[in-house]
Amino acid sequence: MAATVAVPVTPTESDPDRFVSEEDSRGNEAEEEGGQHMGPAAGVTHSRLSKLPLTRIKALMKADPDVSLASQESVFIIAKATELFVEMIAKDALVYAQQGKRKTLQRKDLDNAIEAIDEFAFLEGTLD
């Protein structure tokens, strides 16, 4: 009598799905259940995982005279870091907007977040 054992498979470094967050995977499952199958040629790409336009990020990177080449991976990492930075400063500024009983972020909320949080000290004076 043979028994079968289910062993969980961990993703390897060559697994393209390793970049997919939990929210993205839930969204992908919902799309698949909705009958919208992408097909094998439409694998996970960096552009689907980034909310910012990668071509614009690459153009900004190449505007720096010290940058001659930018790989797709480096462009993706810069785009992802930018998204996380904008999300973090927006959440911190939202706290100040809510203290003022507002739902809309204003410049003064960003100024307050920059002044109050040490991580944003490098931004002081940039909005002037």
N, C-alpha and C positions, 0 to 999 in steps of 0.2 A: 504494500500500500504506500504510494508516494504522496507526499504532501508538498503543496506549492507555497512558496513564501514570497510575498510582495516586498521588494526592496525599493526604497525611494531613490530616484536618480537625481544627483546634484548636477547643476549646469556646469559645463566646462568653459574654459576661456574662449573657445571657438564658438560657443553658443550665442547666436545673435540676439536671443531673447533676454540676455543678462542685463540689458539696459532698460528693460521695460519695468516701470514701477507697478505697484499693486493697483493703482487707479487705472493706469493704461491697460493692464491685463483684464481688468473688469470690463472696461470699455470695449476691448477687442472681443471678449466673450459675448457681450451683448450684441455686437455687430454680427458675429457668426450665427448667433441664435436667430437674428432677424432675417437670415437668408442671404446676407451680403457676403459671399465668399470671395476672397481676394485672388485666390489661385496661387500656385507655387512661385510664379515669377515675381510676385509682389511681396517680397520678404520684408522684415523689419529694416527700415532705413533710419539714418540719423535725422533726416528732415521731419519724419513723423514724430520723433521723440522730442523735438525742440519746437518751442512756440515762436521763436524768433527766426526770421529768414536767414538761412545760412549763407546765401550768396552776399547779402548785405554785410554780415559779420566778416566774411572773408575779404570783402572790399575794404572795410575799415581796418582790418589787420594789415592788409597790403599797403595802406596809406602811410604806415610807419616806415621810414626809410631803412630801419634796421631789419625789417622782415622782407625777405625775398620770396620764400616759399611758405605755404601754409597747408599742412595736410588736412584731410577731411576730419580726422580724429581731433586734431587740435582746434579746428574751427568749431566742431561740435562741443568740445569741452568748454571753450570760451563762451559759447552761446548758453550752455547750461548754467555755467557760473553766473553769467549776467542775469539769467532768469531768477536764480536763487537770490541774488543780491537785490534785485528789484522787489521780489516778493518779501524779503526780510525788511527792507526799509519801508515798504508800503504798510506792512502789518504794524510796525512800530509807529508810523505816522498816524495810522488809524486810531491808535490808543488816544492820541492827542485830539483827534477830531471827535471821538466819542466823549472825551472829557468836556468838550465844548458843545456837547449835545447836537452834533452834526453827523451826517452820513457821508458827506462829500469831503474828500481830502483837499486841503488848501496848501498853498506854499508855506504858510506859517506852521502848519503841522509838520512838514518836512524839516523846516528850520528847527523846530523844537526837538524833533527826533535826533537830528544831527548834533545839536548842542548837548542833549542829555545823555547820549549813548557814546561811550568811548570808542567803540568800533568804527563809528562814522566821523571821527575827529579829522580824518584826512579830507573830508568834504566841506569843512568849515570855510565859508567865503565863496564857495563855487556857485551859489545861487544868486550872488549879488550882481 
